[in-house]
Amino acid sequence: MTTPPPLSPSGCPVLHGETFAARPHEVYQQLRSAGTVGWAEIAPAVHALVVTDHRAAVALLNDPRTYSKDSRRWADLTTGRVPPDSPVLAMMAWRPSVLYTDGEQHARLRRAMEDCLARIDTHALREITRRSALTLIARVIGNGGADIMADFADVVPMLVFAELLGCPPEMTQRMVRACQHLISAGPEAARGGDEFAGILAELIQLRRTRPGQDLTSWMINHDAQLSDEEALHQLFCAVGAGIIPVAACTAWTLHLLLRDDAYAGPLAAGTLTVRRALNKALWERPPMANFSVHFARHDTYLNGVGLPGGVPILISHAAVNTDPSLPPDLGYDNQAHLAWSTGPHRCPASSQAVTIVQTAVETIFDQLWDMALVDDSHEPLLRHGPFHQCPQELRVTFRAKKPSRLPAATASAGGTS
Ligand code: HEM
């Protein structure tokens, strides 16, 4: 029997670091033992309340009159008790974007975001994703094996976003590099964020003079009349909110299909679609493990538990989706999971995200035969940090299925070298 995960110096479950990356569900179990909502350490010296109960999460997420998304309400941050270099600030510090606003301000930014996302043509998105996936597959197809994360799942959404944003080809490589830094857990993450914001500022200037059919042009010309600063933060939010979850969802869908005979068999027989496996992966491994940060506007109660104002309250999408009080065997198609969240801040890009993941997974299965996990005896280690549920790496072996059908040009197109 293993020893339980160590608690923080203040006696709370620890939602970051190596033990959490290796044994997250044991930490969620510790959290659940505190009831509907419990305190957790989310970074050294940073604490938050975390909701682990499905019904309580739905109630909170649909109650914007009691709970705000504005992190300027965070008492420990405004009084200097959060270390200024804390890694959680990249995702939690306030910015003028849809993610951190409430009420009318949120409605205005959300309308701009939804209208721009709605202009993405689904067929074009599928084609961009397929082309990006083929580019990356071409680079590894002769190797007989790859790390699905670094070689494929991480980079597909970066290439897709570069094209959706209207990045000229000479900028794509820089954007992918900046995104790779941004998603790293290391010190280069902050530099990646600055580089990426700089590239977006350049793109906004470019598209002001030369508008195109792309997200950047649509955002700056939307009738909500966003300032350049607002447009930049909106686009930063879309990419920041999109790349790791899409990468994680691609990886978990593949992992499920490769690992579980119950999936691999029906998939081969054509009775189980990738779409259904993807939905199951969203239930079991929601990419945003703990997020949807809210602040009670005043001291309040949730399911009888007292919640003080000014404290970050996170929804554990990972714990609520596996809440033991949910009916067992909800099935492949049930959509009651909270991987997209719910309420006013529910992911506005769920259909685009599904299109990207499904196309990427279908393309890789179409090109590579006999794909197998190098190690299917252990759960993959997760990337560090409280927010994302994403494997650090996922090594597979394969053999090429149709090398002759890989377009030669794809090997030299954008992306990393
Ligand atoms: C599988 C992939 C994805 C998952 C699991 C996911 C999940 C989520 C979740 C849980 C939230 C709620 C966050 C919160 O309330 O703090 C959210 C919000 C958001 N997501 Fe996604 N997302 C995915 C992909 C994407 C993509 C591809 C984009 C951009 C094209 C995107 C854009 C956004 C934006 C802009 C918000 C903020 C919405 C608001 O505050 O009103 N997401 N997403």
Boltz pocket constraint, residues with backbone or C-beta under 6 A from the ligand:
constraints:
  - pocket:
      binder: B
      contacts: [[A, 98], [A, 99], [A, 100], [A, 110], [A, 113], [A, 234], [A, 237], [A, 238], [A, 239], [A, 241], [A, 242], [A, 243], [A, 245], [A, 246], [A, 249], [A, 286], [A, 287], [A, 288], [A, 291], [A, 292], [A, 293], [A, 317], [A, 338], [A, 339], [A, 340], [A, 341], [A, 344], [A, 345], [A, 346], [A, 347], [A, 348], [A, 349], [A, 350], [A, 352], [A, 353], [A, 354]]
      max_distance: 6.0
